[in-house]
């Protein structure tokens, strides 16, 4: 029966794998990708804020308007947009891959002033006359409440017929104001116009229903919610809910310009990055084949499947693909090998170090032994990704989506597809000639590890002193050299030129770069115009840019020169920091539950050290800290936590086996036992990063540099910081790494049903 159960389990994995791979092929063949502004270009809209009777359209009001617009654009499903203030009262919005620009313009440009009014008798004092939804005149009293009192709005089908409706939930005192408004209307008899309540959007009545006869006079509609009906179409109901949720614009806006813009990156940069990605992945594949032989071939196949399934999932959710996003995606492919390497190294350990035995049984034990580390490391990453998605906005939210998809797919590939492939191949001739598998010999790293003394962490304070000195040296760069923040954080300048004939934008990019502005964003704007966006510059620098454009285009007439604000505004940065802080807290809580609080604190300490070191080194090198750097930093955080979790999972296991051994030796043993996984995974990722660093585009080279620093810092900090911190906490509060009760050995069976 156990053997039959194992056979059914493998059959289930085979069916699930076939279904997922079939769906992947279908999506790849039928779904076109949505490319970002850097790869494809998009629609540029220039908005101008206007004075209202109560609000002056100044820089502060325009910034608040920009954040409302950002929420609307996010709700429209446009990922990776660019929004920035230009001057005191203009906003530039660039939307990649928008299918219907006119609809987007209509939605994001509406003021969306929502208000709820009592309906009065004609001629009443302090009233105004508008047409209701049927076109008949209706007299409205002063607004009883506004859209600021709305908590959430959702569109849904009207169960009573008549199209779609929008459900509105109120917050705070707005719920009681709604009760008073409807209670007053309920005092008029049915059929009387005064029994109606008018709901207006931008001074247009969209719904004016009568209060139900069941509502008592003076009581009103309780519960703090209502429904807006008006025979809306699905699109109208969705847009209305979007506008209500995003909030009203602080001041009216006027669309003064709309045009098509070209991609911000040139074909040469895209081709260079693509070549770097292919070369890096090819080197990773060769490395896996050299180290793990047949098992390495399976790992390569699993990585190809991971790439295909992840890309198909991104297509399915409609994610917008940008070059930094694709670079991160390529890196995720390299890091996805981590779970597979964990299994391979555990299988080697089970076979040659602990018990020996048959190859299939060693592989099964490898999966069983690595399972908790795989799950714990991926769950901590998924917690962070989920919170970044729910709480942040803009590119940080997009990163959360990509990261979540990558984690889920990695779990499927490692625990379902890879296990199925190993089950099918590690038997028969391969089992009899086990050296072909690549899983039955120790490997050079493990042979070196077996000769090392695990007591090297016996003096943790010395390790922390060295780590502290490195952190202080790095932090000094933030004060001495200062951070070089990119245009997304500081704002900059946009200069636009009209050329006498269409210019080759690739040549213009090269000329502007040679003039001393390698990070300037150069793109076509309209049919013949060229737009250059760069950091804040003086008039001499502007003239050098104009001369560079003219050297290629023959003639360049300046038609626009404006200062722009940061595209990553204060509200977005605040949300990102809050989301990141809560993500770290959630990881700490999870690790405290799964391991204990000491190891959780040690993990967070190592994470903080990695972030500070990368920030400091970039400051010393004068590298730009822009949106691409932010994505790299978020990736480093995930990698740092994963590395610590893998080591601490082994700490828990070793401590369960060696209860009387000093905790410093337990941690040292865990570090040494997981070192083969750390080195082999790191080398695989290193090939991808090295190719991006030396062969990729300038901004992606910095992206790769940040990740390369994070890879080294994350590996070192696990040993030099996380381990010593855990040891010191255990000295002060004993009990770190307490073992978890495991199932009885008699109940653990391999894939063939045999007891392991």
C-alpha positions in Angstrom: 0.0 0.0 0.0 2.7 2.5 0.8 4.3 1.8 -2.6 1.0 2.3 -4.3 0.5 5.6 -2.4 3.9 6.8 -3.6 3.0 5.8 -7.2 -0.2 7.7 -7.0 1.8 10.7 -5.7 4.1 10.6 -8.7 1.1 10.2 -11.0 -0.4 13.3 -9.5 2.8 15.3 -9.9 2.9 14.2 -13.6 -0.6 15.3 -14.3 -0.1 18.7 -12.6 3.1 19.2 -14.5 1.5 18.4 -17.8 -1.4 20.8 -17.1 0.9 23.6 -16.1 3.2 23.2 -19.0 0.3 22.9 -21.5 -1.2 26.2 -20.1 2.3 27.7 -20.4 2.6 26.8 -24.1 -0.9 28.1 -24.8 -0.1 31.5 -23.1 3.2 31.8 -24.9 1.6 31.2 -28.3 -1.5 33.3 -27.8 -0.6 36.2 -25.6 1.4 39.3 -26.6 3.6 40.9 -23.9 3.0 44.4 -22.6 6.2 46.3 -23.0 7.2 49.2 -20.8 8.2 52.7 -21.7 11.9 51.7 -22.0 11.3 49.0 -24.5 8.3 50.2 -26.5 7.4 53.8 -25.6 3.8 54.8 -25.0 1.4 57.7 -24.7 2.5 61.0 -23.1 -0.1 63.3 -21.5 0.7 66.8 -20.2 -1.8 68.1 -17.7 -2.0 71.6 -16.2 -3.6 72.3 -12.9 -6.0 75.2 -12.7 -7.1 77.5 -9.9 -10.5 76.7 -8.3 -12.7 79.0 -6.2 -11.1 77.6 -3.0 -7.7 76.2 -4.1 -4.7 77.9 -5.8 -2.8 75.7 -8.3 0.7 75.9 -6.8 3.5 73.4 -6.6 2.2 71.8 -3.4 -1.3 71.4 -4.8 0.2 70.0 -8.0 2.1 67.4 -6.0 -1.1 66.3 -4.2 -2.8 66.1 -7.6 0.0 63.9 -9.0 -0.4 61.4 -6.2 -4.2 61.1 -6.9 -3.4 60.6 -10.5 -0.9 57.9 -9.6 -3.5 56.0 -7.7 -5.9 56.2 -10.7 -3.2 55.0 -13.1 -2.4 52.1 -10.9 -6.1 51.2 -10.7 -6.3 51.4 -14.5 -3.9 48.4 -14.6 -1.1 50.4 -16.2 2.1 49.1 -14.6 5.4 51.0 -14.6 4.0 54.4 -15.6 6.1 57.6 -15.3 4.5 60.6 -13.5 6.4 63.8 -12.7 5.6 67.4 -11.9 6.9 69.9 -14.5 7.3 73.4 -13.2 4.7 74.5 -10.6 1.5 73.5 -12.3 2.1 70.9 -15.0 2.2 67.1 -14.7 3.8 64.8 -17.3 2.2 61.3 -17.4 3.7 58.6 -19.6 1.6 55.4 -20.0 3.2 52.3 -21.6 1.2 50.1 -23.9 -2.2 51.8 -23.3 -4.7 50.2 -25.7 -7.2 53.1 -25.6 -5.4 56.4 -24.8 -8.6 58.4 -25.0 -10.3 56.4 -22.3 -7.2 56.7 -20.1 -7.2 60.5 -20.6 -10.9 60.7 -19.8 -10.5 58.8 -16.5 -7.4 60.2 -15.1 -8.3 63.8 -16.0 -11.7 64.0 -14.3 -11.9 66.0 -11.1 -14.2 63.3 -9.5 -15.8 65.6 -7.0 -18.4 63.2 -5.5 -21.2 64.7 -3.3 -24.5 63.6 -1.8 -27.4 66.2 -1.8 -31.0 66.4 -0.4 -33.6 67.2 -3.1 -35.6 70.3 -2.4 -38.8 71.8 -3.8 -38.3 74.1 -6.8 -37.3 77.7 -5.8 -36.0 76.7 -2.3 -33.4 79.0 -0.9 -29.7 78.0 -1.0 -30.2 75.6 -3.8 -29.2 75.0 -7.4 -30.9 73.3 -10.4 -29.2 70.4 -12.3 -30.6 67.8 -14.6 -31.0 64.3 -13.1 -29.9 61.1 -14.9 -33.0 61.1 -17.1 -32.5 64.7 -18.2 -35.2 66.3 -16.0 -34.5 69.4 -13.9 -33.9 68.7 -10.2 -33.3 71.1 -7.3 -30.4 70.3 -5.0 -29.6 71.5 -1.6 -26.1 72.0 -0.1 -24.0 68.8 -0.1 -24.6 66.7 3.1 -21.3 64.7 2.6 -18.6 64.4 0.0 -16.4 61.7 -1.4 -13.9 62.3 1.4 -16.2 60.3 3.6 -16.1 57.2 1.4 -14.1 54.2 2.6 -14.3 52.0 -0.4 -16.4 51.6 -3.6 -16.9 48.4 -5.6 -18.6 47.7 -8.9 -21.0 44.7 -9.2 -24.0 43.4 -11.2 -27.3 44.8 -10.1 -29.2 41.8 -8.8 -32.5 43.6 -9.4 -31.7 44.0 -13.1 -30.9 47.2 -14.9 -27.1 46.8 -15.5 -24.4 47.4 -13.0 -24.1 49.4 -9.7 -21.5 50.7 -7.4 -21.6 49.8 -3.7 -20.2 52.6 -1.4 -19.0 52.1 2.2 -18.7 55.2 4.4 -16.1 55.8 7.1 -16.3 57.7 10.4 -18.9 60.4 10.7 -19.9 60.1 7.0 -22.0 57.0 7.9 -24.0 59.0 10.4 -24.3 61.9 7.9 -25.8 59.4 5.4 -28.3 58.3 8.0 -29.4 61.9 8.7 -29.7 62.6 5.0 -31.8 59.6 4.2 -33.7 59.9 7.4 -34.7 63.5 6.5 -35.8 62.3 3.0 -37.8 59.5 4.4 -40.1 62.0 6.1 -41.6 63.0 2.7 -44.3 60.7 1.2 -43.5 58.3 -1.6 -43.5 60.0 -4.9 -42.6 63.4 -3.5 -39.4 64.7 -5.1 -38.1 65.5 -1.6 -37.9 61.8 -0.8 -35.1 61.5 -3.3 -31.3 61.8 -2.6 -29.1 63.0 -5.4 -25.6 61.7 -5.9 -23.5 64.0 -8.1 -20.1 63.6 -9.7 -18.4 66.7 -11.0 -21.6 68.7 -10.8 -23.5 66.1 -12.8 -26.2 64.0 -11.2 -25.5 60.3 -11.8 -28.2 58.9 -9.6 -31.1 60.3 -7.7 -33.1 57.3 -6.2 -36.0 57.6 -3.8 -35.5 56.4 -0.3 -37.2 53.0 0.2 -40.7 53.1 1.9 -39.3 50.7 4.5 -36.9 53.4 5.8 -38.5 55.2 8.8 -38.6 59.0 9.1 -35.7 60.3 11.1 -34.0 56.9 11.2 -32.5 56.7 7.7 -30.4 54.0 6.2 -28.1 52.5 8.8 -25.1 50.3 8.3 -22.8 52.9 6.8 -23.2 51.9 3.1 -25.3 52.5 0.1 -25.5 51.6 -3.6 -25.3 54.0 -6.6 -27.6 52.8 -9.4 -28.0 54.3 -12.8 -28.0 51.5 -15.4 -24.3 51.7 -15.7 -22.4 49.5 -18.2 -19.6 47.3 -16.7 -16.9 49.8 -17.9 -18.9 52.8 -16.5 -19.3 51.1 -13.1 -15.7 50.1 -12.9 -14.5 53.7 -13.8 -16.8 55.2 -11.3 -15.6 52.9 -8.5 -12.0 53.7 -9.6 -12.6 57.5 -9.4 -14.3 57.3 -6.0 -11.5 55.1 -4.5 -8.7 57.2 -5.9 -10.2 60.3 -4.5 -11.0 63.7 -5.9 -8.3 65.9 -7.5 -7.4 68.8 -5.2 -7.8 71.1 -8.1 -9.2 70.9 -11.7 -6.8 69.8 -14.4 -6.7 70.6 -18.1 -5.2 68.3 -20.7 -3.0 70.6 -22.8 -1.0 68.0 -24.8 -1.1 64.3 -25.8 1.4 62.6 -28.0 3.2 59.3 -28.7 6.7 58.9 -27.3 9.4 56.4 -28.3 11.2 54.0 -26.1 13.7 55.4 -23.6 16.3 52.7 -24.4 17.8 52.1 -27.7 17.9 48.9 -29.7 21.7 48.6 -29.1 21.2 48.7 -25.3 18.4 46.1 -25.4 20.4 43.8 -27.7 23.5 44.1 -25.4 21.4 43.2 -22.3 19.8 40.3 -24.2 23.2 38.9 -25.2 24.4 39.3 -21.6 21.4 37.4 -20.3 21.9 34.5 -22.8 25.6 34.3 -22.1 25.1 34.3 -18.3 22.4 31.6 -18.4 24.5 29.5 -20.8 27.5 29.7 -18.4 25.2 28.8 -15.5 23.9 25.7 -17.4 27.5 24.6 -18.2 28.4 25.0 -14.5 25.5 22.8 -13.4 26.4 20.2 -15.9 30.0 20.1 -14.8 29.2 19.9 -11.1 26.1 17.6 -11.1 26.3 15.7 -14.4 23.0 14.0 -15.2 21.3 15.8 -12.2 22.7 19.0 -13.6 21.0 18.3 -16.9 17.7 17.9 -15.1 18.4 21.2 -13.3 19.0 23.0 -16.6 15.7 21.6 -17.9 13.9 22.7 -14.8 15.4 26.2 -15.2 14.1 26.4 -18.8 10.7 25.3 -17.5 10.9 27.9 -14.7 11.6 30.7 -17.2 8.8 29.6 -19.5 6.2 29.2 -16.7 7.2 32.5 -14.9 7.0 34.4 -18.2 3.6 32.9 -19.0 2.3 33.8 -15.6 3.5 37.4 -16.1 1.6 37.4 -19.4 -1.5 36.0 -17.8 -1.7 38.8 -15.1 -1.0 41.4 -17.8 2.3 42.6 -16.2 4.2 45.3 -18.0 7.7 44.1 -18.9 10.6 46.6 -18.6 14.3 46.1 -19.1 15.1 46.2 -15.4 12.2 43.9 -14.7 13.4 41.5 -17.4 16.9 41.6 -15.9 15.5 40.8 -12.5 13.5 38.0 -14.1 16.8 36.6 -15.6 18.4 36.9 -12.2 15.4 35.0 -10.6 16.1 32.2 -13.1 19.7 32.1 -11.8 18.5 32.2 -8.2 15.8 29.6 -8.8 18.6 27.0 -9.0 18.9 27.5 -5.2 16.2 25.0 -4.2 17.5 22.4 -6.7 21.0 22.8 -5.4 19.7 22.4 -1.8 18.2 19.1 -2.8 21.2 17.9 -4.7 23.7 18.7 -1.9 21.4 17.1 0.7 21.2 14.0 -1.5 25.0 13.9 -1.7 25.2 14.3 2.0 22.7 11.5 2.7 24.4 9.1 0.3 28.1 9.6 1.0 28.3 11.1 4.4 25.4 9.7 6.5 23.9 6.4 5.4 24.8 5.5 1.9 22.3 3.2 0.3 20.5 3.2 -3.0 20.5 6.3 -5.3 16.6 6.7 -5.4 16.5 6.5 -1.6 19.2 9.2 -1.3 17.4 11.5 -3.6 14.2 11.0 -1.7 16.0 11.7 1.6 17.5 14.8 -0.1 14.0 16.2 -0.8 12.8 15.3 2.7 15.9 17.0 4.4 15.8 20.1 2.2 12.0 20.6 2.3 11.8 22.7 5.4 14.6 25.0 4.3 13.0 25.4 0.8 9.6 26.2 2.3 10.9 28.6 5.0 13.1 30.6 2.7 10.3 31.0 0.1 7.6 31.8 2.6 9.6 34.6 4.1 10.2 36.0 0.6 6.5 35.6 -0.3 5.5 37.5 2.9 7.6 40.4 1.8 6.3 40.3 -1.7 2.7 40.2 -0.6 3.1 43.2 1.7 5.0 45.2 -1.0 2.0 44.5 -3.4 -0.7 45.4 -0.9 0.8 48.4 0.7 3.2 50.0 -1.8 2.5 51.5 -5.2 4.2 52.2 -8.5 7.4 50.3 -9.4 7.7 48.8 -5.8 4.2 47.3 -6.2 5.2 45.9 -9.6 8.3 44.4 -8.0 6.0 42.6 -5.5 4.0 41.1 -8.3 7.0 39.8 -10.1 8.6 38.5 -7.0 5.4 36.7 -5.9 5.1 35.0 -9.2 8.7 34.0 -9.1 8.4 32.4 -5.7 5.3 30.4 -6.4 6.7 29.1 -9.7 10.0 28.2 -8.1 8.2 26.1 -5.5 6.3 24.3 -8.2 9.4 23.6 -10.2 11.5 22.4 -7.3 8.9 20.4 -5.4 6.8 19.0 -8.3 8.6 19.0 -11.7 12.2 18.5 -10.5 11.2 15.7 -8.1 9.2 14.0 -10.9 12.2 14.2 -13.3 14.6 12.8 -10.7 12.2 10.0 -9.8 12.0 9.0 -13.5 15.8 9.2 -14.2 17.5 8.1 -11.0 16.7 4.4 -11.5 17.7 1.5 -13.7 21.0 1.9 -15.4 21.7 5.3 -13.6 21.0 3.7 -10.2 23.4 0.9 -11.0 26.1 3.3 -12.3 25.4 5.9 -9.7 28.4 8.1 -10.5 26.6 9.1 -13.7 24.0 10.9 -11.6 26.4 13.4 -10.1 24.9 12.9 -6.6 27.0 10.1 -5.1 30.3 11.8 -4.6 31.2 14.5 -2.1 32.6 17.2 -4.4 35.6 19.3 -3.7 33.9 21.8 -1.5 32.4 19.2 0.8 35.7 17.4 1.0 37.3 20.7 2.1 34.5 21.4 4.5 34.9 18.0 6.2 38.4 19.0 7.2 37.4 22.3 8.8 37.0 22.9 12.6 33.4 24.0 13.3 34.6 26.0 16.3 35.7 29.0 14.2 32.7 31.1 15.6 33.8 30.5 19.2 34.6 34.2 19.6 31.6 35.9 18.1 32.5 39.4 19.3 35.6 39.5 17.1 33.5 38.7 14.1 31.0 41.5 15.0 33.8 44.0 15.5 35.1 43.3 12.0 31.6 43.5 10.5 30.9 46.7 12.4 34.1 48.3 11.1 33.0 47.4 7.5 29.5 48.9 8.1 31.0 52.1 9.6 33.3 52.5 6.6 30.4 52.0 4.2 28.1 54.4 6.1 30.8 57.0 6.1 30.3 57.2 2.3 26.8 58.5 2.8 28.1 61.4 4.8 31.5 62.1 3.1 30.6 61.5 -0.6 26.8 61.7 -0.2 24.2 59.6 -2.0 23.9 60.3 -5.7 20.1 60.1 -6.1 18.7 59.6 -9.5 16.2 61.7 -11.4 13.3 59.6 -10.0 14.1 60.8 -6.5 15.4 64.3 -7.1 13.7 65.5 -10.2 15.6 67.1 -13.1 15.2 68.9 -16.4 13.4 68.1 -19.6 14.6 69.8 -22.8 12.8 69.2 -26.0 14.0 70.0 -29.5 12.4 70.2 -32.9 14.5 68.9 -35.7 14.2 69.8 -39.4 13.9 66.1 -40.3 13.4 62.9 -38.4 16.6 62.1 -36.5 18.2 58.7 -35.8 17.4 58.5 -32.0 20.2 55.9 -31.5 22.8 58.4 -32.9 21.4 61.2 -30.7 21.7 59.0 -27.6 25.3 58.3 -28.4 26.0 62.0 -29.0 24.4 63.1 -25.8 26.3 60.4 -23.9 29.6 61.5 -25.5 28.8 65.1 -24.4 29.0 63.9 -20.8 25.4 62.8 -20.0 25.5 58.9 -20.2 22.4 58.6 -18.0 20.2 61.0 -19.9 16.9 59.6 -21.1 16.6 60.3 -24.9 13.4 59.5 -26.8 11.4 60.6 -29.7 8.5 62.8 -28.9 5.9 63.1 -31.7 7.0 62.7 -35.3 10.2 64.7 -35.4 10.9 66.0 -31.9 13.6 64.8 -29.6 13.1 64.8 -25.8 16.1 64.7 -23.3 15.4 64.1 -19.6 18.4 64.4 -17.2 19.4 65.4 -13.7 19.3 69.1 -12.7 21.8 70.9 -15.0 22.8 74.5 -15.7 22.6 76.6 -18.9 26.1 75.5 -20.1 25.1 71.9 -19.8 21.9 72.5 -21.6 23.8 74.1 -24.5 26.1 71.1 -24.7 23.1 68.8 -25.0 21.6 71.0 -27.7 24.9 71.0 -29.6 25.0 67.2 -29.3 21.5 66.8 -30.8 22.3 69.3 -33.6 25.5 67.4 -34.5 23.3 64.5 -35.5 20.0 66.1 -36.5 21.6 69.0 -38.4 19.3 71.6 -36.7 17.8 71.5 -33.2 15.4 74.2 -32.1 14.6 74.3 -28.4 10.8 74.1 -28.0 10.5 73.2 -24.3 12.8 73.6 -21.3 11.2 72.7 -17.9 12.2 71.6 -14.5 10.5 68.3 -13.5 9.9 66.9 -10.0 10.7 63.4 -8.9 8.7 60.6 -10.5 9.0 58.6 -7.2 7.2 61.2 -5.1 7.1 61.5 -1.3 3.9 59.5 -0.9 5.2 56.6 -3.0 8.5 56.6 -1.0 6.7 56.7 2.3 4.5 53.8 1.2 7.5 51.9 0.1 9.3 52.4 3.4 6.2 51.4 5.4 5.6 48.3 3.3 9.3 47.3 3.6 9.3 47.8 7.3 6.1 45.7 7.8 7.6 43.1 5.4 10.7 42.8 7.6 8.5 42.6 10.7 6.4 39.9 9.2 9.5 37.9 8.3 10.8 38.4 11.9 7.5 37.1 13.3 7.5 34.1 11.0 11.1 33.2 11.8 10.3 33.6 15.5 7.5 31.1 15.2 9.3 28.6 12.9 12.7 28.9 14.7 12.7 31.4 17.6 13.0 35.1 18.1 16.8 35.0 18.5 17.4 33.7 15.1 14.8 36.1 13.6 16.7 39.1 15.2 20.0 37.7 13.9 18.5 37.5 10.3 17.2 41.0 10.4 20.6 42.3 11.7 22.4 40.6 8.8 19.8 42.1 6.4 20.3 45.6 7.7 24.1 45.2 7.4 23.7 44.2 3.7 21.6 47.2 2.9 23.9 49.7 4.6 27.0 48.2 2.9 25.4 48.5 -0.6 24.2 52.0 0.1 27.7 53.0 1.3 29.6 51.5 -1.5 27.4 53.1 -4.1 27.9 56.4 -2.4 31.7 56.0 -2.4 31.7 55.0 -6.1 29.3 57.9 -7.0 26.9 55.5 -8.6 23.3 56.7 -9.2 20.7 55.5 -6.8 17.6 55.4 -9.1 14.5 53.2 -9.6 16.7 50.4 -11.0 18.9 50.5 -7.9 15.7 50.3 -5.7 14.7 47.1 -7.5 18.2 45.7 -6.9 18.0 46.6 -3.2 14.7 44.8 -2.8 16.2 41.8 -4.5 19.2 41.8 -2.2 16.9 41.9 0.8 15.2 38.8 -0.4 18.4 37.0 -1.1 19.9 37.9 2.3 17.0 36.5 4.2 17.0 33.3 2.1 20.7 32.7 2.9 20.2 33.1 6.6 17.1 31.0 6.7 18.9 28.1 5.0 21.7 28.2 7.5 19.4 28.6 10.5 17.2 25.7 9.4 20.3 23.5 9.5 21.2 25.0 12.9 17.9 23.8 14.2 18.5 20.3 12.9 22.1 20.1 14.2 21.1 21.3 17.6 18.5 18.6 17.8 21.2 16.0 17.2 23.9 17.6 19.4 22.0 19.0 22.4 25.1 19.1 24.7 27.5 20.8 22.2 28.2 24.5 22.6 25.9 26.6 20.4 28.9 28.3 18.7 30.0 24.9 17.4 26.4 24.1 16.3 26.3 27.3 14.3 29.7 26.6 12.8 28.7 23.1 11.9 25.5 24.4 10.2 27.5 27.0 8.2 30.0 24.4 7.0 27.4 21.8 6.1 25.5 24.3 4.0 28.6 25.9 2.4 28.5 23.6 -0.7 25.0 24.9 -1.5 26.0 28.5 -0.8 29.0 28.3 -3.1 27.4 26.5 -5.9 24.3 28.7 -5.9 26.5 31.8 -5.7 28.6 30.7 -8.6 25.5 30.1 -10.7 24.1 33.6 -10.0 27.6 35.1 -10.4 27.7 34.0 -14.1 24.5 35.9 -14.8 25.5 39.0 -12.8 29.0 39.1 -14.4 27.6 39.0 -17.9 25.1 41.8 -17.1 27.9 43.8 -15.4 30.4 43.6 -18.3 28.1 43.3 -21.3 24.9 45.0 -20.3 23.7 48.6 -20.7 24.9 51.3 -18.3 21.9 51.3 -16.0 21.8 47.5 -16.0 25.5 47.3 -15.3 24.8 49.3 -12.0 21.9 47.0 -11.4 24.2 44.0 -11.7 26.8 45.7 -9.5 24.3 46.2 -6.7 23.2 42.6 -6.9 26.8 41.4 -7.0 27.6 43.3 -3.9 24.4 42.0 -2.3 25.4 38.4 -3.2 28.8 38.7 -1.6 27.5 40.8 1.4 24.6 38.4 2.0 26.8 35.3 2.0 29.4 36.9 4.3 26.9 38.5 6.7 25.2 35.2 7.4 28.5 33.9 8.8 30.0 37.1 10.2 26.9 38.8 11.5 23.8 36.5 11.7 25.7 33.6 13.3 27.6 35.7 15.9 24.5 37.7 16.8 22.6 34.4 17.3 25.4 33.0 19.5 25.5 36.1 21.7 21.7 36.1 22.1 21.8 32.5 23.1 24.4 33.3 25.7 22.2 35.9 27.2 18.9 34.0 26.7 19.6 30.3 26.1 17.4 28.3 23.8 18.1 29.5 20.3 17.5 27.0 17.5 15.3 24.7 19.5 14.6 21.6 17.5 11.1 20.9 16.1 9.5 17.6 16.7 9.7 15.4 13.6 7.6 12.5 12.4 8.7 9.1 13.5 11.2 7.5 11.1 8.9 4.5 10.7 6.4 6.9 9.1 8.8 8.5 6.6 8.9 6.7 3.2 10.6 7.5 -0.1 9.0 7.7 -3.5 9.0 3.9 -3.8 7.2 3.4 -0.5 10.3 2.2 1.3 11.0 3.2 4.8 13.7 5.8 5.2 
